[in-house]
Amino acid sequence: MDHVLWCNKHPLVLPDIVKGEGCYLYDRQGRKYLDLESGIWCLPLGHCHPQINAAIRAQSDEIMHSGYTYGNPIIEETSQALLEILNLPDGKCVFLSSGSEAVEFGVQVLRKISGKPLVLTLSDSFLGSYGSAGKKQADEWVLFDWQRCATCNSSEDCDPQCSYFSEIPFSRIGGFVFEPGSSSGLVRFPPKAFIQNVVKFIRQQDGFIQINEITTGLGRTGKWFGFQHYDISPDIVSVGKGLGNGYPVSAIAMTPEIIQRLSKMGFYYFQSHQNDPLGCAAAKAVIITLQEEEIIQKSKTVTEYLYERLKQLAEKYAIIQEIRGRGLMIAIEFSDRLTDDVLSDLYRRCIQQGLILAKRPGLTVFRIDPPLIIQKEEVDHFLETFDPLLAEVS
């Protein structure tokens, strides 16, 4: 990797991975690794899923790229499939290349149609790598720290008269961008009643709701989308990562009201790989495979088993402070008595033993985000390997 700029803040620990299959990766020497991170959470169906790869190959033999003035039937077919699982049958979609772009697109739409200076999000939201969503500057954003709400005695009913809640300047806010769970890698879930109150107040001020489903969509949290745990109805949904099962495609879905407002205002957006047939073919294949094979429903059994085994580890080792998650988006939070060096060493030992988990620099958290197709036997292998490594640290 002498000629590759590695600038993502994560160490390059496996420079020679040459093959992926299902939940596993293989290096040049034939060593096998259980991928409990799903790449970068992008593989709900695992590496090199045969149906997805076949769809990509078939589309690449026909047409991969379309221009500004012509389309392809697969774009409409994929839009219909995505809108169906979002329960937005009369909406419209735009397909792009990355999650960050899909979120930023939605944010610019919010700003365009609301005419208000501010957008609200939770302070631990990641949202994106660039643009307004990436910078989150004070003159454009209200960043609400909801951690006091998590420990509030009234979190289940959330009193909107609360002085803390009343600090939010709703009259100046045109929209709420909600990231339902990732919390910049920490895997935390705001109280349902609090989110419902925020949505209610935004709508009372004629504002709009955008959901960032880049990390939480396509079954990751045990439902098709993370916002479905909150019983709210969004205006805009940004989807990415798992949408292409490894192929770089993202999407923005919008309600008819949003589309109507944009049409009147003359909103334009264009980039070179907008609505590409190849990305749409991958996305359609992912949605159909998840539906036909009932992957999300089937994953619930192994999810319950994994949580039970992890709780047993937490009871066994005092260095584990908390196990939390939703579906197959799970965090193991360690005691803050463990230094980053100790946790980094534990992470390297996991790699040496053939386990790939997610460790975010500077955080006392390991993430587990395996493909939804993971089996009980693979969970057992993970835990039987992880247990003695925890014993060494303890």
C-alpha positions as CSV (number, residue, x, y, z in Angstrom):
1,M,0.0,0.0,0.0
2,D,2.9,2.3,-0.6
3,H,1.0,4.4,-3.2
4,V,-2.3,4.6,-1.3
5,L,-3.1,7.5,1.0
6,W,-4.7,5.8,4.1
7,C,-6.4,8.8,5.7
8,N,-9.5,7.4,7.4
9,K,-8.2,7.5,11.0
10,H,-8.2,3.7,11.3
11,P,-5.0,1.6,11.2
12,L,-4.4,-0.7,8.2
13,V,-4.3,-4.1,9.9
14,L,-5.0,-6.4,7.0
15,P,-3.4,-5.1,3.8
16,D,-3.8,-8.3,1.8
17,I,-7.5,-9.4,1.9
18,V,-8.2,-11.0,-1.5
19,K,-11.6,-12.7,-1.1
20,G,-14.9,-12.3,0.7
21,E,-17.7,-14.8,1.0
22,G,-20.7,-14.6,3.2
23,C,-19.6,-13.6,6.7
24,Y,-15.9,-14.3,6.0
25,L,-12.8,-12.6,4.5
26,Y,-9.7,-14.4,3.3
27,D,-6.1,-13.0,3.0
28,R,-3.5,-13.9,0.5
29,Q,-2.1,-16.7,2.7
30,G,-5.6,-18.3,3.0
31,R,-6.2,-17.2,6.5
32,K,-9.9,-16.8,7.4
33,Y,-11.5,-13.9,9.3
34,L,-15.1,-13.6,10.6
35,D,-16.3,-10.2,9.5
36,L,-18.5,-8.9,12.4
37,E,-18.4,-5.4,10.9
38,S,-20.0,-6.1,7.5
39,G,-17.2,-4.2,5.8
40,I,-18.2,-0.7,6.9
41,W,-21.8,-1.9,7.8
42,C,-22.4,-2.1,4.1
43,L,-23.2,-5.8,3.7
44,P,-26.5,-6.9,5.1
45,L,-26.3,-10.0,2.8
46,G,-22.6,-10.7,3.4
47,H,-19.7,-10.6,1.0
48,C,-20.3,-11.5,-2.7
49,H,-23.9,-12.6,-2.3
50,P,-24.6,-14.6,-5.5
51,Q,-28.0,-12.9,-6.3
52,I,-26.5,-9.4,-5.9
53,N,-23.4,-10.2,-7.9
54,A,-25.5,-11.9,-10.7
55,A,-27.7,-8.8,-10.9
56,I,-24.7,-6.5,-11.2
57,R,-23.1,-8.7,-13.9
58,A,-26.4,-8.9,-15.9
59,Q,-26.9,-5.1,-15.8
60,S,-23.2,-4.4,-16.6
61,D,-23.7,-6.4,-19.8
62,E,-26.6,-4.1,-20.8
63,I,-25.9,-0.6,-19.6
64,M,-24.1,0.7,-16.5
65,H,-24.4,4.5,-16.8
66,S,-27.0,6.9,-18.1
67,G,-26.8,10.5,-18.9
68,Y,-28.8,13.6,-18.0
69,T,-31.3,13.2,-20.8
70,Y,-32.1,9.5,-20.9
71,G,-32.9,6.8,-18.4
72,N,-33.5,3.1,-18.1
73,P,-36.4,1.0,-16.8
74,I,-34.4,-0.4,-13.8
75,I,-34.3,3.1,-12.3
76,E,-38.1,3.3,-12.1
77,E,-38.3,-0.3,-10.9
78,T,-35.9,0.3,-8.1
79,S,-37.7,3.5,-7.0
80,Q,-40.9,1.6,-6.7
81,A,-39.3,-1.2,-4.7
82,L,-37.6,1.3,-2.3
83,L,-40.8,3.4,-1.9
84,E,-42.8,0.3,-1.2
85,I,-40.7,-0.8,1.8
86,L,-40.7,2.8,3.0
87,N,-44.5,3.0,2.8
88,L,-44.2,6.0,0.5
89,P,-45.9,4.6,-2.6
90,D,-46.6,7.9,-4.3
91,G,-43.2,9.4,-3.5
92,K,-40.1,9.8,-5.7
93,C,-36.4,8.8,-5.4
94,V,-33.0,10.0,-6.5
95,F,-30.1,7.6,-6.6
96,L,-26.6,8.8,-5.9
97,S,-23.3,7.2,-4.9
98,S,-22.7,7.7,-1.1
99,G,-24.5,8.1,2.1
100,S,-23.0,11.5,2.9
101,E,-24.2,12.8,-0.4
102,A,-27.7,11.4,0.2
103,V,-27.9,13.1,3.6
104,E,-26.6,16.4,2.3
105,F,-29.0,16.3,-0.6
106,G,-31.9,16.0,1.9
107,V,-30.5,18.8,4.0
108,Q,-30.4,21.1,1.0
109,V,-34.0,20.2,0.2
110,L,-35.0,21.0,3.7
111,R,-33.4,24.4,3.5
112,K,-34.9,25.1,0.2
113,I,-38.5,24.4,1.1
114,S,-38.6,25.6,4.7
115,G,-37.0,29.0,4.2
116,K,-35.9,29.0,7.8
117,P,-32.3,29.5,8.9
118,L,-31.8,26.5,11.2
119,V,-32.0,22.7,11.0
120,L,-32.1,20.6,14.2
121,T,-30.3,17.3,14.8
122,L,-29.0,15.5,17.9
123,S,-25.5,16.4,19.0
124,D,-24.1,12.9,18.6
125,S,-25.4,12.5,15.0
126,F,-22.7,11.9,12.4
127,L,-24.8,12.7,9.3
128,G,-22.0,13.1,6.7
129,S,-18.5,13.8,5.7
130,Y,-19.0,17.1,3.9
131,G,-21.3,20.0,3.2
132,S,-23.6,21.6,5.7
133,A,-24.4,18.2,7.2
134,G,-20.7,17.5,7.7
135,K,-19.8,20.9,9.2
136,K,-22.9,21.5,11.3
137,Q,-22.0,25.1,11.9
138,A,-23.8,27.1,14.6
139,D,-25.3,29.6,12.1
140,E,-27.1,26.7,10.3
141,W,-27.6,24.0,12.9
142,V,-29.1,23.4,16.4
143,L,-27.3,20.5,18.0
144,F,-29.4,19.1,20.8
145,D,-27.7,17.0,23.5
146,W,-30.3,14.5,24.5
147,Q,-28.3,12.6,27.1
148,R,-30.2,14.3,30.0
149,C,-33.4,13.0,28.4
150,A,-32.0,9.5,28.5
151,T,-31.8,9.6,32.3
152,C,-34.9,11.7,32.9
153,N,-37.5,10.1,35.2
154,S,-40.2,11.2,32.7
155,S,-38.4,9.8,29.6
156,E,-41.3,7.5,28.8
157,D,-43.8,10.3,28.4
158,C,-41.5,13.3,27.9
159,D,-43.0,16.5,29.1
160,P,-42.6,19.2,26.4
161,Q,-42.9,21.8,29.1
162,C,-39.5,20.7,30.4
163,S,-37.1,23.7,30.6
164,Y,-34.5,21.6,28.8
165,F,-36.8,20.8,25.9
166,S,-38.0,24.4,25.8
167,E,-34.4,25.6,24.9
168,I,-34.9,24.4,21.3
169,P,-35.8,27.4,19.2
170,F,-38.5,25.7,17.1
171,S,-39.8,28.9,15.5
172,R,-36.4,29.3,13.7
173,I,-36.0,25.6,12.7
174,G,-37.2,24.4,9.3
175,G,-36.5,20.7,9.7
176,F,-35.3,17.9,11.9
177,V,-32.6,15.4,10.7
178,F,-32.9,12.3,12.8
179,E,-30.3,9.6,12.9
180,P,-32.1,6.7,14.7
181,G,-29.3,4.9,16.5
182,S,-25.7,5.0,15.3
183,S,-24.7,8.0,17.4
184,S,-21.4,8.5,15.7
185,G,-20.4,4.9,16.4
186,L,-21.6,4.7,20.0
187,V,-24.9,2.9,19.3
188,R,-27.4,4.9,21.4
189,F,-31.1,5.3,21.0
190,P,-33.0,8.4,22.1
191,P,-36.2,7.9,24.0
192,K,-39.2,7.3,21.8
193,A,-41.5,9.9,23.5
194,F,-38.8,12.6,23.2
195,I,-38.4,12.0,19.4
196,Q,-42.1,12.0,19.0
197,N,-42.4,15.4,20.8
198,V,-39.6,16.9,18.6
199,V,-41.4,15.7,15.5
200,K,-44.7,17.1,16.8
201,F,-43.2,20.6,17.5
202,I,-41.3,20.7,14.2
203,R,-44.6,20.0,12.3
204,Q,-46.5,22.6,14.4
205,Q,-44.0,25.1,12.9
206,D,-44.6,23.8,9.4
207,G,-41.2,22.1,9.4
208,F,-40.1,18.8,7.8
209,I,-38.6,15.5,9.0
210,Q,-35.6,13.9,7.4
211,I,-34.3,10.5,8.5
212,N,-30.7,9.4,8.1
213,E,-31.0,5.7,7.5
214,I,-27.5,5.2,6.1
215,T,-26.3,3.0,9.0
216,T,-29.7,1.9,10.4
217,G,-31.6,1.0,7.2
218,L,-32.2,-2.3,5.4
219,G,-32.8,-4.4,8.5
220,R,-29.9,-3.4,10.6
221,T,-32.0,-2.6,13.7
222,G,-34.4,-5.5,13.3
223,K,-36.9,-3.6,11.2
224,W,-36.6,-2.4,7.6
225,F,-35.7,1.1,8.9
226,G,-34.6,2.6,12.2
227,F,-37.3,5.3,12.2
228,Q,-40.0,2.5,12.4
229,H,-39.1,1.9,16.0
230,Y,-40.4,5.5,16.7
231,D,-43.8,5.4,15.0
232,I,-43.1,8.6,13.0
233,S,-43.7,9.4,9.4
234,P,-40.8,11.1,7.6
235,D,-40.9,13.5,4.6
236,I,-37.4,12.6,3.4
237,V,-35.4,9.4,3.9
238,S,-31.7,9.0,3.0
239,V,-30.5,5.4,2.5
240,G,-27.1,4.1,1.8
241,K,-24.4,1.6,2.8
242,G,-26.4,-1.7,2.8
243,L,-28.5,-0.5,-0.2
244,G,-25.9,-1.9,-2.6
245,N,-24.5,-4.7,-0.4
246,G,-21.0,-3.4,-1.1
247,Y,-21.7,-1.5,-4.4
248,P,-21.6,2.3,-3.9
249,V,-25.2,3.4,-4.3
250,S,-27.4,5.6,-2.1
251,A,-30.9,7.0,-2.4
252,I,-33.2,9.8,-1.2
253,A,-36.9,9.1,-1.0
254,M,-39.3,12.0,-0.7
255,T,-43.0,12.3,-0.2
256,P,-45.3,13.8,-2.9
257,E,-45.6,17.1,-0.8
258,I,-41.8,17.5,-0.9
259,I,-41.7,16.8,-4.6
260,Q,-44.5,19.3,-5.3
261,R,-42.8,22.1,-3.4
262,L,-39.5,21.4,-5.1
263,S,-41.2,21.5,-8.5
264,K,-42.7,24.9,-7.8
265,M,-39.3,26.3,-6.6
266,G,-37.2,24.9,-9.4
267,F,-34.8,22.8,-7.4
268,Y,-31.9,21.3,-9.4
269,Y,-29.2,18.8,-8.6
270,F,-26.9,16.9,-10.9
271,Q,-23.8,14.8,-10.6
272,S,-22.2,12.3,-13.0
273,H,-23.5,9.1,-11.4
274,Q,-27.0,10.2,-10.6
275,N,-29.6,7.5,-11.2
276,D,-27.1,5.1,-12.8
277,P,-28.7,1.8,-13.9
278,L,-25.9,-0.3,-12.4
279,G,-26.3,1.0,-8.9
280,C,-30.1,0.7,-9.2
281,A,-29.7,-2.9,-10.3
282,A,-27.7,-3.7,-7.2
283,A,-30.2,-1.9,-4.9
284,K,-33.2,-3.6,-6.4
285,A,-31.6,-7.0,-6.0
286,V,-30.8,-6.3,-2.4
287,I,-34.4,-5.3,-1.6
288,I,-35.9,-8.3,-3.4
289,T,-33.5,-10.7,-1.8
290,L,-34.2,-9.3,1.7
291,Q,-37.9,-9.7,0.9
292,E,-38.0,-13.1,-0.8
293,E,-35.7,-14.8,1.6
294,E,-37.3,-13.1,4.7
295,I,-33.8,-12.2,5.9
296,I,-34.8,-9.6,8.4
297,Q,-37.4,-11.8,10.1
298,K,-35.0,-14.8,10.1
299,S,-32.2,-12.8,11.7
300,K,-34.3,-12.1,14.8
301,T,-33.6,-15.6,16.2
302,V,-29.8,-15.4,16.0
303,T,-30.0,-11.8,17.3
304,E,-31.8,-12.9,20.5
305,Y,-29.2,-15.6,20.9
306,L,-26.3,-13.2,20.4
307,Y,-27.6,-10.8,23.0
308,E,-28.1,-13.5,25.5
309,R,-24.6,-14.8,25.1
310,L,-23.2,-11.2,25.3
311,K,-25.0,-10.5,28.5
312,Q,-23.4,-13.7,30.0
313,L,-20.0,-12.3,29.1
314,A,-20.9,-9.0,30.7
315,E,-21.8,-10.8,33.9
316,K,-18.6,-12.7,33.8
317,Y,-16.2,-9.8,33.1
318,A,-16.4,-6.5,35.1
319,I,-14.5,-4.7,32.3
320,I,-17.7,-4.8,30.3
321,Q,-19.8,-1.8,31.4
322,E,-22.8,-2.3,29.1
323,I,-24.1,-4.3,26.2
324,R,-26.6,-2.2,24.2
325,G,-28.1,-2.4,20.7
326,R,-31.1,-2.8,18.5
327,G,-31.2,-5.7,16.1
328,L,-27.7,-6.5,14.7
329,M,-26.4,-3.0,15.6
330,I,-24.6,-3.7,18.9
331,A,-22.1,-2.0,21.1
332,I,-19.9,-3.5,23.8
333,E,-18.9,-0.6,26.1
334,F,-15.9,-1.2,28.2
335,S,-15.1,0.4,31.6
336,D,-13.4,3.8,31.2
337,R,-10.6,2.4,33.4
338,L,-9.3,0.7,30.3
339,T,-7.0,2.9,28.3
340,D,-7.2,3.2,24.5
341,D,-3.9,1.4,24.3
342,V,-5.3,-1.6,26.2
343,L,-8.4,-1.7,24.0
344,S,-6.3,-1.2,20.8
345,D,-4.2,-4.2,21.9
346,L,-7.4,-6.2,22.5
347,Y,-8.6,-5.3,19.0
348,R,-5.3,-6.4,17.5
349,R,-5.6,-9.7,19.3
350,C,-9.1,-10.2,17.9
351,I,-7.7,-9.7,14.4
352,Q,-4.9,-12.2,15.1
353,Q,-7.5,-14.7,16.2
354,G,-9.6,-14.2,13.0
355,L,-12.2,-11.8,14.4
356,I,-13.0,-8.4,12.8
357,L,-14.9,-6.1,15.0
358,A,-15.3,-2.3,14.8
359,K,-13.2,-0.2,17.2
360,R,-13.6,3.6,16.8
361,P,-10.4,5.6,17.7
362,G,-10.7,7.1,21.2
363,L,-13.9,5.3,22.1
364,T,-14.3,2.6,24.8
365,V,-16.7,0.8,22.5
366,F,-16.4,-2.2,20.2
367,R,-19.2,-2.4,17.6
368,I,-20.7,-5.6,16.3
369,D,-22.6,-5.2,13.0
370,P,-22.5,-8.6,11.3
371,P,-24.3,-9.5,8.1
372,L,-27.9,-10.3,8.7
373,I,-27.2,-13.8,7.4
374,I,-24.9,-14.7,10.3
375,Q,-25.7,-18.1,11.8
376,K,-25.7,-19.4,15.4
377,E,-22.6,-21.4,14.7
378,E,-20.7,-18.3,13.7
379,V,-21.9,-16.5,16.8
380,D,-20.6,-19.4,18.9
381,H,-17.2,-19.2,17.1
382,F,-17.0,-15.5,17.8
383,L,-17.8,-15.8,21.5
384,E,-15.7,-18.8,22.1
385,T,-12.7,-16.9,20.6
386,F,-13.5,-13.6,22.3
387,D,-14.1,-15.0,25.8
388,P,-10.4,-16.0,26.5
389,L,-9.2,-12.7,25.1
390,L,-11.4,-10.8,27.6
391,A,-10.0,-13.1,30.3
392,E,-6.5,-11.9,29.5
393,V,-7.5,-8.3,29.7
394,S,-9.4,-8.8,32.9
